[in-house]
Amino acid sequence: MVGLDVYSHVVNTMRDKLTMNAWHGYFALPVWFNKLIEEVPLGQKTKRGVYKKVGKEIHVLDVATHTYRLSRQGG
């Protein structure tokens, strides 16, 4: 497991350095992920990222609304 900041750095380095790779077009992060990085929720270090623990419940980021919801909900 790595923090979101580390993951972002790895993907960006791959995009910058592996320009001749056949998969180069896929070395990008989605807009919602970059927004999350800008807000600095880097995962375990800050207690939230793609997931957030609220008491004993695990919430997941809803990328459409950029809010957290219970992870067991559909959608």
Backbone as CSV, one residue per row, in Angstrom:
resi,resn,N_x,N_y,N_z,CA_x,CA_y,CA_z,C_x,C_y,C_z
1,MET,0.837,-1.175,0.000,0.000,0.000,0.000,0.883,1.239,0.000
2,VAL,0.485,2.215,-0.805,1.186,3.494,-0.845,0.169,4.618,-0.718
3,GLY,0.638,5.769,-0.281,-0.235,6.928,-0.190,-0.608,7.436,-1.578
4,LEU,-1.673,8.199,-1.635,-2.133,8.750,-2.908,-1.087,9.660,-3.526
5,ASP,-0.331,10.372,-2.693,0.717,11.251,-3.201,1.827,10.450,-3.869
6,VAL,2.190,9.310,-3.286,3.229,8.460,-3.867,2.732,7.844,-5.169
7,TYR,1.498,7.356,-5.166,0.913,6.772,-6.376,0.892,7.797,-7.514
8,SER,0.485,9.018,-7.200,0.448,10.087,-8.189,1.836,10.351,-8.758
9,HIS,2.832,10.384,-7.893,4.208,10.617,-8.326,4.674,9.505,-9.277
10,VAL,4.355,8.268,-8.955,4.750,7.136,-9.808,4.104,7.244,-11.189
11,VAL,2.816,7.492,-11.231,2.110,7.598,-12.518,2.656,8.766,-13.335
12,ASN,2.869,9.907,-12.703,3.386,11.070,-13.423,4.802,10.833,-13.937
13,THR,5.622,10.130,-13.159,6.975,9.802,-13.611,6.929,8.858,-14.804
14,MET,6.041,7.879,-14.759,5.888,6.962,-15.897,5.483,7.743,-17.149
15,ARG,4.524,8.666,-16.985,4.064,9.465,-18.124,5.204,10.300,-18.696
16,ASP,6.014,10.894,-17.835,7.094,11.770,-18.275,8.279,11.017,-18.873
17,LYS,8.577,9.839,-18.347,9.794,9.118,-18.741,9.574,8.023,-19.778
18,LEU,8.392,7.464,-19.850,8.150,6.326,-20.742,7.346,6.738,-21.970
19,THR,7.791,7.783,-22.624,7.035,8.354,-23.743,6.920,7.421,-24.945
20,MET,7.835,6.491,-25.101,7.789,5.582,-26.247,7.054,4.280,-25.922
21,ASN,6.578,4.121,-24.711,5.877,2.919,-24.299,4.521,2.842,-24.985
22,ALA,4.144,1.651,-25.417,2.866,1.467,-26.106,1.670,1.835,-25.215
23,TRP,1.844,1.800,-23.911,0.766,2.099,-22.972,0.806,3.552,-22.490
24,HIS,1.646,4.362,-23.066,1.843,5.734,-22.603,0.541,6.522,-22.454
25,GLY,-0.392,6.327,-23.345,-1.662,7.044,-23.290,-2.481,6.755,-22.042
26,TYR,-2.143,5.676,-21.363,-2.868,5.300,-20.145,-2.188,5.810,-18.871
27,PHE,-1.023,6.406,-18.996,-0.289,6.901,-17.837,-0.813,8.281,-17.455
28,ALA,-2.012,8.307,-16.934,-2.643,9.561,-16.530,-3.580,9.285,-15.362
29,LEU,-3.781,10.273,-14.558,-4.702,10.154,-13.435,-6.008,10.858,-13.788
30,PRO,-7.143,10.318,-13.355,-8.419,10.974,-13.640,-8.535,12.305,-12.889
31,VAL,-9.371,13.166,-13.383,-9.562,14.496,-12.802,-9.924,14.393,-11.324
32,TRP,-10.818,13.474,-10.966,-11.246,13.355,-9.576,-10.072,13.002,-8.660
33,PHE,-9.125,12.218,-9.165,-7.968,11.818,-8.362,-7.064,13.027,-8.123
34,ASN,-6.831,13.805,-9.169,-6.011,15.013,-9.021,-6.655,16.005,-8.056
35,LYS,-7.979,16.106,-8.094,-8.678,16.996,-7.164,-8.478,16.520,-5.728
36,LEU,-8.525,15.218,-5.540,-8.302,14.646,-4.215,-6.895,14.971,-3.717
37,ILE,-5.907,14.853,-4.589,-4.525,15.172,-4.234,-4.404,16.652,-3.840
38,GLU,-5.067,17.533,-4.582,-5.017,18.965,-4.267,-5.585,19.269,-2.891
39,GLU,-6.574,18.467,-2.458,-7.201,18.672,-1.151,-6.377,18.041,-0.029
40,VAL,-5.358,17.335,-0.369,-4.397,16.715,0.538,-4.940,15.574,1.408
41,PRO,-5.976,14.853,1.035,-6.311,13.644,1.782,-5.497,12.481,1.217
42,LEU,-4.341,12.237,1.763,-3.387,11.321,1.163,-3.506,9.892,1.667
43,GLY,-4.630,9.536,2.200,-4.822,8.164,2.631,-4.561,7.987,4.112
44,GLN,-3.876,6.914,4.473,-3.646,6.538,5.867,-3.049,7.679,6.686
45,LYS,-2.162,8.475,6.076,-1.494,9.557,6.806,-2.479,10.609,7.308
46,THR,-3.520,10.860,6.530,-4.475,11.909,6.890,-5.856,11.351,7.218
47,LYS,-5.973,10.042,7.251,-7.206,9.330,7.633,-8.317,9.399,6.599
48,ARG,-8.003,9.881,5.424,-8.990,9.797,4.331,-8.277,9.904,3.000
49,GLY,-8.918,9.393,1.998,-8.398,9.383,0.640,-9.542,8.911,-0.240
50,VAL,-9.375,7.797,-0.916,-10.481,7.203,-1.661,-11.491,6.636,-0.663
51,TYR,-10.982,6.182,0.485,-11.824,5.686,1.564,-11.625,6.556,2.794
52,LYS,-12.625,6.566,3.665,-12.545,7.333,4.903,-13.256,6.534,5.987
53,LYS,-12.606,6.387,7.115,-13.223,5.676,8.227,-13.965,6.680,9.099
54,VAL,-15.242,6.398,9.334,-16.087,7.232,10.180,-16.593,6.328,11.301
55,GLY,-16.001,6.466,12.465,-16.319,5.523,13.543,-15.855,4.140,13.120
56,LYS,-16.793,3.184,13.088,-16.463,1.822,12.649,-16.859,1.587,11.199
57,GLU,-17.426,2.594,10.559,-17.894,2.463,9.174,-16.826,2.915,8.196
58,ILE,-16.808,2.255,7.040,-15.917,2.644,5.955,-16.755,3.371,4.902
59,HIS,-16.360,4.588,4.592,-17.025,5.373,3.553,-16.109,5.415,2.333
60,VAL,-16.710,5.565,1.179,-15.961,5.621,-0.068,-16.271,6.948,-0.762
61,LEU,-15.287,7.468,-1.473,-15.488,8.714,-2.207,-16.404,8.462,-3.394
62,ASP,-17.456,9.229,-3.501,-18.331,9.196,-4.672,-17.752,10.214,-5.649
63,VAL,-17.153,9.739,-6.746,-16.444,10.655,-7.646,-17.382,11.597,-8.386
64,ALA,-18.655,11.244,-8.493,-19.615,12.119,-9.174,-19.940,13.356,-8.332
65,THR,-20.055,13.166,-7.025,-20.435,14.278,-6.150,-19.269,14.796,-5.311
66,HIS,-18.168,14.064,-5.322,-16.965,14.376,-4.536,-17.293,14.469,-3.050
67,THR,-18.184,13.560,-2.609,-18.518,13.424,-1.195,-18.337,11.956,-0.820
68,TYR,-18.319,11.674,0.463,-18.173,10.307,0.938,-19.527,9.715,1.261
69,ARG,-19.676,8.403,1.016,-20.898,7.680,1.338,-20.491,6.312,1.870
70,LEU,-21.410,5.650,2.551,-21.120,4.297,3.030,-20.715,3.417,1.867
71,SER,-19.679,2.645,2.044,-19.143,1.846,0.946,-20.061,0.700,0.551
72,ARG,-20.934,0.266,1.423,-21.820,-0.851,1.079,-23.040,-0.437,0.258
73,GLN,-23.240,0.864,0.064,-24.348,1.342,-0.751,-24.026,1.107,-2.214
74,GLY,-25.037,0.856,-3.016,-24.844,0.643,-4.445,-24.586,1.941,-5.171
75,GLY,-24.180,1.823,-6.430,-24.016,3.023,-7.237,-22.675,3.177,-7.690
